[in-house]
Amino acid sequence: MILLAADTSSNSTSLALYNNGEVYSMRADGAEPSASRMYVLLDAVLRAAGVEIRALEALAVGAGPGSFTGLRVSFAAMRTLAWTRGIPLIPVNSLEALVWPQRMLDAPLAVVQPARRGHVYQMALRAGALIQEVGFYPLDEARARIRELGGGAFLAGTPDDLELELPVLVQREGPDAADIARLALGRLEAGERPVLEDVLPLYLRPSDAEVSASLSENA
């Protein structure tokens, strides 16, 4: 199986190519994702693996949660590739992928990512199972949700703003596309082949325009 994965859910652009057991990955941190950066990394990862684009058999994309701008970059590129090549595109929860290597930890693991305007995206897993649904929460509500998990919980992502005295197992903004690829491979092996029109980004944060409209209505 030759599978290309991408994630632009945070201020990072991450691409990985899985080529029959070998993984090649590229990442650009610290800048908002853009189409030009995405295609530069796409070319680089294909060259590093010695694979031509027509050899791709499947695609995977980090579905978020994340910013509108960031998610649009990867979804536009990967949906176009999936349509032109006639190959499946698997959407993967970006927060789940961020802690893929720790997924079987037998303790609550709360994953947190910044969402601007005093909010975060948050979810929790234990032993590979979801125990708190992913959502968009103000800091106080996210703290309360994580405290419900108990004193034996761990944190992952970028939880500094929550000021919780819990051990941080993984500190990183955005997943590695290599883990997006690994999650997608398992789902492909299980027979999953989503209809392309149903592969949509996980937008949880209201757009700036929606926030402004709401403020105007309540003024």
FIKOLZA-1660 file (N, C-alpha, C; in steps of 0.1 Angstrom, whole numbers, plus 5000, padded with zeros to 4 digits):
% residues 219
   i   px   py   pz ch aa at
   1 5008 4988 5000  A  M  N
   1 5000 5000 5000  A  M CA
   1 5009 5012 5000  A  M  C
   2 5006 5022 4991  A  I  N
   2 5012 5035 4991  A  I CA
   2 5002 5045 4994  A  I  C
   3 5004 5052 5006  A  L  N
   3 4994 5061 5011  A  L CA
   3 5000 5074 5014  A  L  C
   4 4994 5085 5011  A  L  N
   4 4999 5099 5014  A  L CA
   4 4990 5105 5024  A  L  C
   5 4995 5111 5035  A  A  N
   5 4988 5117 5045  A  A CA
   5 4992 5131 5047  A  A  C
   6 4982 5140 5051  A  A  N
   6 4985 5154 5054  A  A CA
   6 4977 5159 5065  A  A  C
   7 4983 5168 5073  A  D  N
   7 4976 5175 5083  A  D CA
   7 4980 5190 5084  A  D  C
   8 4970 5199 5084  A  T  N
   8 4972 5213 5085  A  T CA
   8 4962 5219 5095  A  T  C
   9 4960 5212 5106  A  S  N
   9 4950 5216 5115  A  S CA
   9 4955 5226 5125  A  S  C
  10 4969 5228 5125  A  S  N
  10 4975 5238 5135  A  S CA
  10 4984 5247 5127  A  S  C
  11 4993 5254 5134  A  N  N
  11 5003 5262 5128  A  N CA
  11 5015 5253 5123  A  N  C
  12 5012 5242 5117  A  S  N
  12 5022 5233 5111  A  S CA
  12 5016 5227 5099  A  S  C
  13 5025 5224 5090  A  T  N
  13 5020 5216 5078  A  T CA
  13 5028 5203 5078  A  T  C
  14 5022 5192 5079  A  S  N
  14 5028 5179 5080  A  S CA
  14 5023 5170 5069  A  S  C
  15 5033 5164 5062  A  L  N
  15 5030 5154 5052  A  L CA
  15 5038 5141 5055  A  L  C
  16 5032 5130 5051  A  A  N
  16 5039 5117 5053  A  A CA
  16 5035 5108 5042  A  A  C
  17 5044 5100 5037  A  L  N
  17 5041 5090 5027  A  L CA
  17 5045 5076 5033  A  L  C
  18 5035 5067 5033  A  Y  N
  18 5037 5053 5037  A  Y CA
  18 5038 5045 5025  A  Y  C
  19 5050 5038 5023  A  N  N
  19 5053 5031 5011  A  N CA
  19 5057 5016 5015  A  N  C
  20 5046 5008 5016  A  N  N
  20 5048 4994 5019  A  N CA
  20 5057 4991 5031  A  N  C
  21 5054 4998 5042  A  G  N
  21 5061 4996 5054  A  G CA
  21 5071 5007 5058  A  G  C
  22 5076 5014 5048  A  E  N
  22 5085 5025 5051  A  E CA
  22 5077 5039 5051  A  E  C
  23 5081 5047 5060  A  V  N
  23 5074 5060 5062  A  V CA
  23 5084 5072 5060  A  V  C
  24 5080 5081 5051  A  Y  N
  24 5088 5093 5048  A  Y CA
  24 5079 5105 5052  A  Y  C
  25 5085 5114 5061  A  S  N
  25 5077 5125 5065  A  S CA
  25 5084 5138 5064  A  S  C
  26 5076 5149 5063  A  M  N
  26 5082 5163 5062  A  M CA
  26 5072 5171 5070  A  M  C
  27 5078 5182 5076  A  R  N
  27 5070 5190 5085  A  R CA
  27 5075 5205 5085  A  R  C
  28 5067 5214 5084  A  A  N
  28 5070 5229 5085  A  A CA
  28 5062 5235 5096  A  A  C
  29 5070 5239 5107  A  D  N
  29 5063 5245 5119  A  D CA
  29 5064 5260 5119  A  D  C
  30 5055 5265 5127  A  G  N
  30 5055 5279 5131  A  G CA
  30 5049 5289 5121  A  G  C
  31 5043 5285 5111  A  A  N
  31 5036 5294 5101  A  A CA
  31 5023 5288 5097  A  A  C
  32 5013 5297 5095  A  E  N
  32 5000 5292 5091  A  E CA
  32 5001 5285 5078  A  E  C
  33 4994 5273 5077  A  P  N
  33 4995 5265 5065  A  P CA
  33 4991 5273 5053  A  P  C
  34 4997 5270 5041  A  S  N
  34 4993 5277 5029  A  S CA
  34 4994 5266 5018  A  S  C
  35 4987 5269 5007  A  A  N
  35 4987 5260 4995  A  A CA
  35 5001 5258 4990  A  A  C
  36 5009 5269 4989  A  S  N
  36 5022 5268 4984  A  S CA
  36 5031 5260 4992  A  S  C
  37 5031 5261 5006  A  R  N
  37 5039 5253 5015  A  R CA
  37 5035 5238 5014  A  R  C
  38 5022 5236 5013  A  M  N
  38 5017 5223 5011  A  M CA
  38 5022 5215 4999  A  M  C
  39 5022 5222 4988  A  Y  N
  39 5027 5216 4976  A  Y CA
  39 5042 5214 4975  A  Y  C
  40 5050 5223 4982  A  V  N
  40 5064 5222 4983  A  V CA
  40 5067 5209 4991  A  V  C
  41 5060 5207 5002  A  L  N
  41 5063 5195 5010  A  L CA
  41 5058 5183 5003  A  L  C
  42 5047 5184 4996  A  L  N
  42 5042 5172 4988  A  L CA
  42 5053 5168 4978  A  L  C
  43 5058 5177 4971  A  D  N
  43 5069 5173 4961  A  D CA
  43 5081 5167 4968  A  D  C
  44 5085 5173 4980  A  A  N
  44 5097 5169 4987  A  A CA
  44 5095 5154 4992  A  A  C
  45 5083 5152 4998  A  V  N
  45 5081 5138 5004  A  V CA
  45 5080 5128 4993  A  V  C
  46 5074 5131 4981  A  L  N
  46 5074 5121 4970  A  L CA
  46 5088 5119 4965  A  L  C
  47 5096 5129 4964  A  R  N
  47 5110 5127 4959  A  R CA
  47 5118 5119 4969  A  R  C
  48 5116 5122 4982  A  A  N
  48 5124 5114 4992  A  A CA
  48 5120 5099 4991  A  A  C
  49 5108 5096 4989  A  A  N
  49 5104 5082 4988  A  A CA
  49 5106 5076 4975  A  A  C
  50 5109 5084 4965  A  G  N
  50 5111 5079 4951  A  G CA
  50 5098 5074 4945  A  G  C
  51 5087 5081 4948  A  V  N
  51 5074 5076 4944  A  V CA
  51 5068 5087 4935  A  V  C
  52 5061 5083 4924  A  E  N
  52 5054 5093 4916  A  E CA
  52 5040 5093 4920  A  E  C
  53 5034 5105 4918  A  I  N
  53 5020 5107 4923  A  I CA
  53 5010 5097 4917  A  I  C
  54 5012 5092 4906  A  R  N
  54 5003 5083 4900  A  R CA
  54 5003 5069 4907  A  R  C
  55 5014 5067 4915  A  A  N
  55 5015 5054 4922  A  A CA
  55 5007 5054 4935  A  A  C
  56 5001 5065 4939  A  L  N
  56 4994 5066 4952  A  L CA
  56 4981 5057 4951  A  L  C
  57 4979 5050 4962  A  E  N
  57 4967 5041 4962  A  E CA
  57 4957 5045 4972  A  E  C
  58 4960 5054 4981  A  A  N
  58 4951 5060 4991  A  A CA
  58 4956 5072 4997  A  A  C
  59 4947 5080 5003  A  L  N
  59 4951 5093 5009  A  L CA
  59 4944 5094 5023  A  L  C
  60 4950 5102 5032  A  A  N
  60 4945 5104 5045  A  A CA
  60 4947 5119 5048  A  A  C
  61 4937 5125 5056  A  V  N
  61 4938 5139 5059  A  V CA
  61 4934 5141 5074  A  V  C
  62 4942 5149 5081  A  G  N
  62 4938 5153 5094  A  G CA
  62 4925 5162 5093  A  G  C
  63 4914 5157 5099  A  A  N
  63 4901 5163 5097  A  A CA
  63 4899 5175 5107  A  A  C
  64 4909 5177 5116  A  G  N
  64 4907 5187 5126  A  G CA
  64 4902 5180 5139  A  G  C
  65 4898 5188 5149  A  P  N
  65 4894 5202 5148  A  P CA
  65 4906 5211 5145  A  P  C
  66 4903 5223 5140  A  G  N
  66 4914 5233 5137  A  G CA
  66 4908 5245 5130  A  G  C
  67 4917 5254 5125  A  S  N
  67 4912 5266 5119  A  S CA
  67 4906 5264 5106  A  S  C
  68 4897 5273 5102  A  F  N
  68 4891 5272 5088  A  F CA
  68 4902 5273 5078  A  F  C
  69 4911 5282 5079  A  T  N
  69 4921 5284 5069  A  T CA
  69 4930 5272 5068  A  T  C
  70 4935 5267 5079  A  G  N
  70 4944 5256 5079  A  G CA
  70 4937 5244 5073  A  G  C
  71 4925 5240 5078  A  L  N
  71 4919 5228 5073  A  L CA
  71 4916 5229 5058  A  L  C
  72 4912 5241 5053  A  R  N
  72 4909 5242 5039  A  R CA
  72 4921 5239 5030  A  R  C
  73 4933 5242 5035  A  V  N
  73 4945 5239 5027  A  V CA
  73 4946 5225 5024  A  V  C
  74 4946 5216 5034  A  S  N
  74 4948 5202 5032  A  S CA
  74 4936 5195 5025  A  S  C
  75 4924 5200 5029  A  F  N
  75 4912 5193 5023  A  F CA
  75 4911 5197 5008  A  F  C
  76 4915 5209 5004  A  A  N
  76 4914 5212 4990  A  A CA
  76 4924 5203 4982  A  A  C
  77 4936 5202 4987  A  A  N
  77 4946 5194 4980  A  A CA
  77 4943 5180 4980  A  A  C
  78 4939 5174 4991  A  M  N
  78 4937 5159 4992  A  M CA
  78 4924 5155 4985  A  M  C
  79 4914 5163 4986  A  R  N
  79 4901 5160 4978  A  R CA
  79 4903 5160 4963  A  R  C
  80 4911 5170 4959  A  T  N
  80 4914 5171 4944  A  T CA
  80 4922 5159 4940  A  T  C
  81 4932 5155 4948  A  L  N
  81 4940 5143 4944  A  L CA
  81 4931 5130 4944  A  L  C
  82 4923 5129 4954  A  A  N
  82 4914 5117 4955  A  A CA
  82 4905 5116 4943  A  A  C
  83 4899 5128 4939  A  W  N
  83 4890 5128 4928  A  W CA
  83 4897 5125 4915  A  W  C
  84 4909 5131 4912  A  T  N
  84 4916 5130 4900  A  T CA
  84 4922 5116 4898  A  T  C
  85 4926 5110 4910  A  R  N
  85 4932 5097 4909  A  R CA
  85 4922 5085 4911  A  R  C
  86 4910 5089 4916  A  G  N
  86 4900 5078 4919  A  G CA
  86 4904 5069 4930  A  G  C
  87 4910 5075 4941  A  I  N
  87 4914 5067 4952  A  I CA
  87 4908 5072 4965  A  I  C
  88 4907 5063 4975  A  P  N
  88 4900 5067 4987  A  P CA
  88 4907 5077 4995  A  P  C
  89 4899 5086 5002  A  L  N
  89 4905 5096 5011  A  L CA
  89 4898 5093 5025  A  L  C
  90 4907 5091 5035  A  I  N
  90 4903 5087 5049  A  I CA
  90 4905 5099 5058  A  I  C
  91 4894 5105 5064  A  P  N
  91 4895 5116 5074  A  P CA
  91 4899 5110 5087  A  P  C
  92 4908 5116 5094  A  V  N
  92 4913 5112 5107  A  V CA
  92 4912 5123 5117  A  V  C
  93 4907 5121 5129  A  N  N
  93 4906 5131 5139  A  N CA
  93 4920 5135 5143  A  N  C
  94 4924 5148 5142  A  S  N
  94 4937 5153 5144  A  S CA
  94 4942 5151 5158  A  S  C
  95 4933 5153 5168  A  L  N
  95 4936 5151 5182  A  L CA
  95 4939 5137 5185  A  L  C
  96 4932 5128 5180  A  E  N
  96 4934 5114 5182  A  E CA
  96 4948 5110 5176  A  E  C
  97 4951 5115 5164  A  A  N
  97 4964 5112 5158  A  A CA
  97 4975 5117 5166  A  A  C
  98 4974 5129 5173  A  L  N
  98 4984 5135 5180  A  L CA
  98 4989 5126 5191  A  L  C
  99 4980 5117 5197  A  V  N
  99 4984 5108 5208  A  V CA
  99 4984 5094 5203  A  V  C
 100 4985 5091 5190  A  W  N
 100 4984 5077 5185  A  W CA
 100 4995 5068 5192  A  W  C
 101 5007 5072 5194  A  P  N
 101 5017 5063 5200  A  P CA
 101 5013 5060 5215  A  P  C
 102 5005 5069 5221  A  Q  N
 102 5001 5066 5235  A  Q CA
 102 4987 5061 5237  A  Q  C
 103 4981 5057 5226  A  R  N
 103 4967 5054 5225  A  R CA
 103 4962 5043 5235  A  R  C
 104 4971 5034 5238  A  M  N
 104 4967 5023 5247  A  M CA
 104 4970 5025 5262  A  M  C
 105 4974 5037 5265  A  L  N
 105 4977 5041 5279  A  L CA
 105 4965 5037 5288  A  L  C
 106 4967 5030 5299  A  D  N
 106 4956 5026 5307  A  D CA
 106 4954 5036 5318  A  D  C
 107 4952 5049 5314  A  A  N
 107 4949 5060 5323  A  A CA
 107 4942 5071 5314  A  A  C
 108 4934 5079 5320  A  P  N
 108 4928 5090 5311  A  P CA
 108 4939 5099 5305  A  P  C
 109 4937 5102 5293  A  L  N
 109 4947 5111 5286  A  L CA
 109 4938 5122 5279  A  L  C
 110 4940 5134 5284  A  A  N
 110 4932 5145 5279  A  A CA
 110 4941 5153 5268  A  A  C
 111 4935 5154 5257  A  V  N
 111 4943 5161 5245  A  V CA
 111 4937 5175 5244  A  V  C
 112 4946 5185 5243  A  V  N
 112 4942 5199 5243  A  V CA
 112 4949 5206 5232  A  V  C
 113 4942 5214 5224  A  Q  N
 113 4949 5222 5214  A  Q CA
 113 4942 5236 5214  A  Q  C
 114 4950 5247 5212  A  P  N
 114 4945 5260 5212  A  P CA
 114 4934 5263 5201  A  P  C
 115 4924 5271 5205  A  A  N
 115 4914 5274 5195  A  A CA
 115 4911 5289 5195  A  A  C
 116 4920 5298 5201  A  R  N
 116 4919 5312 5200  A  R CA
 116 4907 5317 5208  A  R  C
 117 4907 5330 5211  A  R  N
 117 4896 5337 5218  A  R CA
 117 4893 5330 5231  A  R  C
 118 4903 5326 5239  A  G  N
 118 4901 5320 5252  A  G CA
 118 4895 5306 5252  A  G  C
 119 4896 5299 5241  A  H  N
 119 4890 5286 5240  A  H CA
 119 4900 5275 5236  A  H  C
 120 4897 5263 5238  A  V  N
 120 4905 5252 5234  A  V CA
 120 4897 5241 5228  A  V  C
 121 4903 5232 5220  A  Y  N
 121 4897 5220 5216  A  Y CA
 121 4901 5209 5226  A  Y  C
 122 4892 5201 5230  A  Q  N
 122 4896 5191 5240  A  Q CA
 122 4888 5178 5239  A  Q  C
 123 4895 5167 5241  A  M  N
 123 4889 5154 5242  A  M CA
 123 4897 5145 5251  A  M  C
 124 4892 5133 5254  A  A  N
 124 4900 5124 5263  A  A CA
 124 4898 5110 5259  A  A  C
 125 4909 5102 5260  A  L  N
 125 4909 5088 5257  A  L CA
 125 4914 5080 5269  A  L  C
 126 4911 5067 5269  A  R  N
 126 4917 5057 5278  A  R CA
 126 4917 5044 5272  A  R  C
 127 4929 5038 5272  A  A  N
 127 4931 5024 5266  A  A CA
 127 4925 5023 5252  A  A  C
 128 4927 5034 5244  A  G  N
 128 4922 5034 5230  A  G CA
 128 4908 5037 5228  A  G  C
 129 4900 5040 5239  A  A  N
 129 4886 5043 5237  A  A CA
 129 4884 5057 5241  A  A  C
 130 4874 5063 5234  A  L  N
 130 4871 5077 5237  A  L CA
 130 4862 5078 5249  A  L  C
 131 4866 5086 5259  A  I  N
 131 4859 5088 5271  A  I CA
 131 4853 5102 5273  A  I  C
 132 4858 5112 5265  A  Q  N
 132 4852 5125 5264  A  Q CA
 132 4852 5129 5250  A  Q  C
 133 4841 5133 5244  A  E  N
 133 4840 5137 5230  A  E CA
 133 4848 5149 5228  A  E  C
 134 4853 5150 5215  A  V  N
 134 4860 5163 5212  A  V CA
 134 4850 5174 5211  A  V  C
 135 4855 5186 5216  A  G  N
 135 4846 5198 5216  A  G CA
 135 4854 5210 5217  A  G  C
 136 4847 5221 5216  A  F  N
 136 4853 5235 5216  A  F CA
 136 4848 5241 5229  A  F  C
 137 4858 5244 5238  A  Y  N
 137 4854 5248 5251  A  Y CA
 137 4861 5261 5256  A  Y  C
 138 4855 5269 5264  A  P  N
 138 4862 5280 5271  A  P CA
 138 4872 5273 5281  A  P  C
 139 4882 5280 5285  A  L  N
 139 4893 5274 5294  A  L CA
 139 4887 5269 5307  A  L  C
 140 4878 5276 5313  A  D  N
 140 4872 5271 5326  A  D CA
 140 4865 5258 5324  A  D  C
 141 4857 5257 5313  A  E  N
 141 4850 5244 5311  A  E CA
 141 4859 5233 5307  A  E  C
 142 4869 5236 5300  A  A  N
 142 4879 5225 5297  A  A CA
 142 4886 5220 5309  A  A  C
 143 4890 5230 5318  A  R  N
 143 4896 5226 5331  A  R CA
 143 4887 5217 5339  A  R  C
 144 4874 5221 5340  A  A  N
 144 4864 5213 5347  A  A CA
 144 4863 5199 5341  A  A  C
 145 4862 5198 5328  A  R  N
 145 4861 5185 5322  A  R CA
 145 4873 5176 5325  A  R  C
 146 4885 5182 5325  A  I  N
 146 4897 5174 5327  A  I CA
 146 4898 5170 5342  A  I  C
 147 4894 5179 5351  A  R  N
 147 4894 5175 5365  A  R CA
 147 4884 5163 5368  A  R  C
 148 4874 5162 5360  A  E  N
 148 4864 5151 5361  A  E CA
 148 4871 5137 5359  A  E  C
 149 4882 5138 5351  A  L  N
 149 4889 5125 5348  A  L CA
 149 4897 5120 5360  A  L  C
 150 4899 5128 5370  A  G  N
 150 4906 5123 5382  A  G CA
 150 4921 5127 5382  A  G  C
 151 4927 5124 5394  A  G  N
 151 4941 5128 5396  A  G CA
 151 4951 5119 5388  A  G  C
 152 4947 5108 5383  A  G  N
 152 4956 5099 5376  A  G CA
 152 4956 5102 5361  A  G  C
 153 4950 5113 5357  A  A  N
 153 4950 5117 5343  A  A CA
 153 4963 5123 5338  A  A  C
 154 4966 5122 5325  A  F  N
 154 4977 5128 5318  A  F CA
 154 4972 5138 5308  A  F  C
 155 4981 5148 5305  A  L  N
 155 4977 5158 5295  A  L CA
 155 4986 5156 5282  A  L  C
 156 4980 5161 5271  A  A  N
 156 4988 5160 5258  A  A CA
 156 4984 5172 5250  A  A  C
 157 4993 5176 5241  A  G  N
 157 4990 5187 5232  A  G CA
 157 4997 5200 5237  A  G  C
 158 4989 5210 5238  A  T  N
 158 4994 5223 5243  A  T CA
 158 4985 5228 5255  A  T  C
 159 4986 5222 5267  A  P  N
 159 4977 5225 5278  A  P CA
 159 4982 5236 5287  A  P  C
 160 4992 5243 5284  A  D  N
 160 4998 5253 5294  A  D CA
 160 4988 5263 5299  A  D  C
 161 4979 5268 5290  A  D  N
 161 4969 5278 5295  A  D CA
 161 4959 5273 5305  A  D  C
 162 4958 5260 5306  A  L  N
 162 4948 5254 5316  A  L CA
 162 4954 5255 5330  A  L  C
 163 4967 5255 5332  A  E  N
 163 4973 5256 5345  A  E CA
 163 4969 5245 5354  A  E  C
 164 4969 5233 5349  A  L  N
 164 4966 5221 5357  A  L CA
 164 4978 5214 5361  A  L  C
 165 4978 5209 5374  A  E  N
 165 4990 5202 5379  A  E CA
 165 4989 5187 5376  A  E  C
 166 4989 5184 5363  A  L  N
 166 4989 5171 5359  A  L CA
 166 5001 5168 5349  A  L  C
 167 5007 5156 5349  A  P  N
 167 5018 5154 5340  A  P CA
 167 5015 5155 5326  A  P  C
 168 5024 5161 5318  A  V  N
 168 5022 5163 5303  A  V CA
 168 5029 5152 5296  A  V  C
 169 5022 5143 5290  A  L  N
 169 5028 5132 5283  A  L CA
 169 5034 5135 5269  A  L  C
 170 5027 5144 5262  A  V  N
 170 5031 5148 5249  A  V CA
 170 5028 5163 5248  A  V  C
 171 5038 5171 5244  A  Q  N
 171 5037 5185 5243  A  Q CA
 171 5040 5189 5229  A  Q  C
 172 5030 5191 5221  A  R  N
 172 5032 5195 5207  A  R CA
 172 5018 5200 5201  A  R  C
 173 5020 5210 5192  A  E  N
 173 5008 5215 5185  A  E CA
 173 5006 5208 5172  A  E  C
 174 4996 5201 5170  A  G  N
 174 4993 5194 5158  A  G CA
 174 5000 5180 5157  A  G  C
 175 4993 5171 5151  A  P  N
 175 4999 5157 5150  A  P CA
 175 5009 5156 5139  A  P  C
 176 5016 5145 5139  A  D  N
 176 5025 5141 5128  A  D CA
 176 5017 5134 5117  A  D  C
 177 5019 5138 5105  A  A  N
 177 5011 5131 5094  A  A CA
 177 5014 5116 5094  A  A  C
 178 5026 5112 5099  A  A  N
 178 5029 5098 5099  A  A CA
 178 5019 5090 5107  A  A  C
 179 5014 5096 5118  A  D  N
 179 5004 5090 5126  A  D CA
 179 4990 5090 5120  A  D  C
 180 4987 5101 5113  A  I  N
 180 4975 5101 5104  A  I CA
 180 4975 5089 5095  A  I  C
 181 4987 5087 5089  A  A  N
 181 4988 5076 5079  A  A CA
 181 4985 5062 5086  A  A  C
 182 4991 5060 5098  A  R  N
 182 4989 5048 5105  A  R CA
 182 4975 5045 5109  A  R  C
 183 4968 5055 5114  A  L  N
 183 4954 5054 5117  A  L CA
 183 4946 5051 5105  A  L  C
 184 4949 5058 5094  A  A  N
 184 4941 5055 5082  A  A CA
 184 4943 5041 5076  A  A  C
 185 4955 5036 5077  A  L  N
 185 4958 5023 5072  A  L CA
 185 4950 5012 5079  A  L  C
 186 4949 5014 5092  A  G  N
 186 4940 5004 5100  A  G CA
 186 4926 5004 5095  A  G  C
 187 4921 5016 5092  A  R  N
 187 4907 5017 5088  A  R CA
 187 4905 5012 5073  A  R  C
 188 4915 5014 5065  A  L  N
 188 4915 5009 5051  A  L CA
 188 4915 4993 5052  A  L  C
 189 4924 4988 5061  A  E  N
 189 4924 4973 5062  A  E CA
 189 4911 4967 5067  A  E  C
 190 4904 4976 5075  A  A  N
 190 4891 4971 5080  A  A CA
 190 4880 4973 5069  A  A  C
 191 4883 4978 5057  A  G  N
 191 4874 4979 5046  A  G CA
 191 4867 4992 5045  A  G  C
 192 4872 5002 5052  A  E  N
 192 4865 5015 5051  A  E CA
 192 4869 5022 5038  A  E  C
 193 4858 5027 5031  A  R  N
 193 4860 5034 5019  A  R CA
 193 4850 5045 5018  A  R  C
 194 4852 5057 5025  A  P  N
 194 4841 5067 5025  A  P CA
 194 4839 5073 5012  A  P  C
 195 4826 5077 5010  A  V  N
 195 4823 5085 4998  A  V CA
 195 4829 5099 4999  A  V  C
 196 4836 5103 4988  A  L  N
 196 4844 5115 4988  A  L CA
 196 4836 5127 4993  A  L  C
 197 4824 5128 4988  A  E  N
 197 4815 5140 4992  A  E CA
 197 4812 5140 5007  A  E  C
 198 4814 5129 5014  A  D  N
 198 4811 5128 5028  A  D CA
 198 4824 5131 5037  A  D  C
 199 4835 5133 5031  A  V  N
 199 4848 5135 5038  A  V CA
 199 4849 5151 5040  A  V  C
 200 4846 5155 5052  A  L  N
 200 4844 5169 5055  A  L CA
 200 4853 5173 5067  A  L  C
 201 4858 5185 5068  A  P  N
 201 4866 5189 5080  A  P CA
 201 4857 5190 5092  A  P  C
 202 4864 5189 5104  A  L  N
 202 4857 5190 5116  A  L CA
 202 4858 5204 5121  A  L  C
 203 4849 5213 5117  A  Y  N
 203 4849 5227 5122  A  Y CA
 203 4841 5228 5134  A  Y  C
 204 4847 5231 5145  A  L  N
 204 4840 5232 5158  A  L CA
 204 4840 5247 5163  A  L  C
 205 4850 5255 5159  A  R  N
 205 4851 5269 5163  A  R CA
 205 4843 5277 5154  A  R  C
 206 4834 5286 5159  A  P  N
 206 4827 5295 5149  A  P CA
 206 4837 5304 5142  A  P  C
 207 4834 5307 5130  A  S  N
 207 4842 5316 5122  A  S CA
 207 4842 5330 5128  A  S  C
 208 4852 5338 5125  A  D  N
 208 4853 5352 5130  A  D CA
 208 4840 5360 5126  A  D  C
 209 4836 5357 5114  A  A  N
 209 4824 5364 5109  A  A CA
 209 4812 5360 5117  A  A  C
 210 4810 5347 5121  A  E  N
 210 4799 5343 5129  A  E CA
 210 4800 5349 5143  A  E  C
 211 4812 5350 5149  A  V  N
 211 4814 5356 5162  A  V CA
 211 4810 5371 5162  A  V  C
 212 4814 5378 5151  A  S  N
 212 4811 5392 5150  A  S CA
 212 4796 5394 5148  A  S  C
 213 4790 5385 5141  A  A  N
 213 4775 5387 5139  A  A CA
 213 4768 5384 5152  A  A  C
 214 4773 5375 5160  A  S  N
 214 4766 5372 5172  A  S CA
 214 4768 5383 5182  A  S  C
 215 4780 5389 5182  A  L  N
 215 4782 5401 5191  A  L CA
 215 4773 5412 5187  A  L  C
 216 4771 5414 5174  A  S  N
 216 4763 5425 5169  A  S CA
 216 4748 5423 5173  A  S  C
 217 4744 5411 5172  A  E  N
 217 4730 5408 5176  A  E CA
 217 4727 5410 5191  A  E  C
 218 4738 5407 5199  A  N  N
 218 4736 5408 5213  A  N CA
 218 4739 5422 5219  A  N  C
 219 4744 5431 5210  A  A  N
 219 4748 5444 5215  A  A CA
 219 4736 5453 5219  A  A  C
% end
